Amino acid sequence: MASIAEHDALLRAVRRRRFSVRLWVLALVMLLASGLAACGGGTKAPSPSPTATSTTGPGPTAALAYCAAADKLKASVNALTGLNANSGLAGVQTAVNNVKTSLNEFQTAANGQFSPQVNQLRTALDNAENTLKAASANPTSGNLTAVGTSLAGVVTAFTSLQSAVSTRCG
């Protein structure tokens, strides 16, 4: 049977590890928030523009559909970057899943447009999922740093897609 001193030492070690994981998650959230802040301001209301109604692009209804889906995608990325340290890795995973769902909806609405940017974001999200799995299984500082790096890649890929979409959605 373990002595009280051994039990206390074990308890302190567990608390330090929990604090360390929370600290890394907080740092990750702050990194993502600063990356998204660099993306630009608020959303612009989609409106039919000459580009959206031209004969080379989608009709106004299709453009409005993917503009609305782009707004939803942006909201899901904002939710990902707005997480706090109490969200933990499970909260980050849920937010990544929500971004993937919104990306699927955007891809359907965009009907093949923006494929390079969509593929780049999908690859970044897959990478984020893989690093999250590794960090969940073994929350070392190296794995948590990899999560932060992969989520920064998600923000970068989203920024590229948002830039392309903004030329059509206003």
N, C-alpha and C positions, 0 to 999 in steps of 0.2 A: 504494500500500500504506500502511496506517495505521501511524503510529509507535507505539512502546510507550506513550508518554504518552497518546495518543488512545485506545488500546486500554484502558489502565487507567481512564481517565475514563469510558469507555463501560461497563466492568465495574462501576465504583462506582455509576453511574446505575441499572443493572439491579438491583444489590443493594438500593439504596435503595427502588426501586419494589416489589420482592418484600417487603421489610421493611414498607413502608407497607401493602401489601395484607394481610399477616399481622396487622399491628396492627389494621386495620379489622375483620378477621374476628374477632379476639379480643374487640374492643370489642362487636361484634355478639353474640357468644356470651354475653358477660357481661350485656348488656342483656336478652337473652332469658331467661337463667337467673334474673335478678332478677324479671322479669315472671312467670315460672311459679312462682317461690317465693311470690309474692303470691297465687297461686291457691288455696293451701291445702296440707294435709298429704298423707298417704298415701292409698292407695285403700282403700275400704271393701268388705268382702266382700259381694257381692250376695246377698240373701236374700229369699225371698218375704215380702212385707209386705202389710198390708191394701190398700194402694194398688195394688200389683202384681197382686193377685188380685181386684180389684173388677170389677164387670161393665162399667164404663166404660173400663177399660184393657185391656191385653193379658193373656192368661192367664199363669200363672207360668212356663211354659216359654219363651214369647216374651219376657217381661221378663228372664229370666235370660240369654237369648241376646243381647239388646241391651245388657244390663249387662256381659257378658263382652266384647262388641265395644267398649263404651265404655272398658273397662279397657285393651284393646289400643290404642285410639286415644290414650288418655292416655300409654301407654308410648311410642308413636311421637312424640308431642309432647315428652315428656321427653327422648327421644333427640335431637330437633332442638335443644332448648335446652341439652343437655349437650355439644354439640360443642366442640372446642378449636380453637385457631388453626391447627393443622396440617391440619385437615379441609379448609380452603380452600373456594372457592365450589362445587366439584364435590361435596364432602361435604355442604354445605348443600343442594344440589339433590337429592342422594340422600335426605337426611332429609325434605325436602319431599315427594318422591315417595312415601316410606313413609307419611307422614301422609295423603296423598291416598288411598292404597290402604286404609288403616285406616278413613278416613272413608267410603269406598264400602262397606266391609264393615259398618260401623255403620249406614249408611243402609238397607242391605238388611235387616239384623236388626231395625231399629226400625220397618220397614214403614210409612213415611210420618210417623211421629211425629217431633217436634222439627224439622220442616221449616224453619221460619224460622232456627233456629240452625245447622242443617246448611248451608243456603244461604249464610248469613253466613260460615261457615268456608270453604266452597268458594270464595266470591268472594275471601276473604283469601288463600287458597292460590294462586288464579290470579294475583292481584296479585303475590304473592311470586315466582312463576315468571317473570313478565314482568320484574320488577326484577332477578332473578338472570341472566336472559338478557342484559339490558343491561349489567350489571356484568361478566359474563364476556367480553362483546365489548369493553368499554371500562372497565377497573377504575379509574375516577376516584373521588375522594373523594365526589363528589356521588352517583354511582351506588351506591357502597358504603353510603352513608348511607341511600339509598332502600331498599336491601335490608334494612337494620336496621329501618327504619320499617315496611316491609311485613311483616317477620317479627314485629314487635311486634303488628301487626294480627292475625296468625294466633293469637298467644297470647291476645289479647283475645277474639277470636271463639270460640276453644276454651273459654275460661273461661265464656263465656255458655252454650255447649252443656253443659259440665260441670255448671254450676249447675242447668240444667233437668233433666238426667238424674239428678242426685243426689237429686232429690225422689222419684224412682221406684225408684232402685237402692239407696238407703240410704247 
